[in-house]
Amino acid sequence: MGEGARLRIGVLASGRGSNFEAIVRSVESGSVPASVAVLVTDRPDVRALDIARQHRIEAVCVDRRDYPGREMHEKQVIAVLDERRVELVCLAGYMRILSESFVKHFEGRLLNIHPSLLPSFPGLHAQGQALRYGVKVAGATVHFVHEGVDAGPIVLQAVVPVSADDTEETLADRILDEEHRIYPEAIRLFARGQLYIEGRRVRIKESA
């Protein structure tokens, strides 16, 4: 990006949008040198759309029920993002498994947040998986997206201690606090050109 340019972010969400809101607030505060160009949802009735309206961010619903299959749905999502010149796509509770072609289209500029210390407990209900396994610490992970589920190179992680009396809900709430901290930080590093992928590892350059 040129001098003074701001990274254009597109966010994909399927639910309440708490990570979307954390990203928006970080952008508005100036701590993340970026602009949120668009929110894309796959359902018309999600709270994330209300958040977008409150912050005057363009929101587009590409309802999955309007398309005969994943390929056609993803083509429309890609079109929405490309038309708005999105440079970084952030998944924020987007409950769709992305195809290889979608991931390749945004290779190296597609981030996700997951509520576990990957590679442990990928997929759904990671907090419940952690409790059933009896781990002493859980956490959150920001990673680049590859074809595998929650399998891409790790950018940042945060550790959350597990209490003996934790439920899936109480643990999820504490992990969410860390998600809201590390996701904007990962975006900030990307926007400043400090992240690069080297095999399985993400290296963080020193700031200029």
Beta strands, then each sheet from edge to edge (+ up, - down):
strand 1: 7-13
strand 2: 34-41
strand 3: 59-61
strand 4: 88-91
strand 5: 110-114
strand 6: 137-144
strand 7: 154-161
strand 8: 195-198
strand 9: 201-204
sheet 1: 3+ 2+ 1+ 4+ 5+ 6- 7+
sheet 2: 8+ 9-
end
